[in-house]
Amino acid sequence: MYVVCVKVSVLADHVDAFLEATLDNARGTRTEPGNARFDVLRANDDPTRFFLYEVYQTEADFKAHQQTAHYLRWKERVAPMMAAPRASEKYASVFPEPWA
């Protein structure tokens, strides 16, 4: 499995709009055939910090996701809401195997 972890810091006055846009993207992503998981997490100690945990069958599935209308809409909508550039890291799932 191909895992993408994205850290996002949002301007305080844009949190609600960010959540709305992000949930729209997450719901759309969950309908993609190559997507296994999309979690939207919010920091307990800072309501402006988010962590997106995305799991795809393959790297190609992730790249296909980046071409979808819901992702492109999300990327454009949230860009001005960022307190800092978002940061992502990519991983290969080690356990469980097969991924469940």
Order of alpha helices (4+ residues) and beta strands (2+ residues): beta-alpha-beta-beta-alpha-alpha-beta
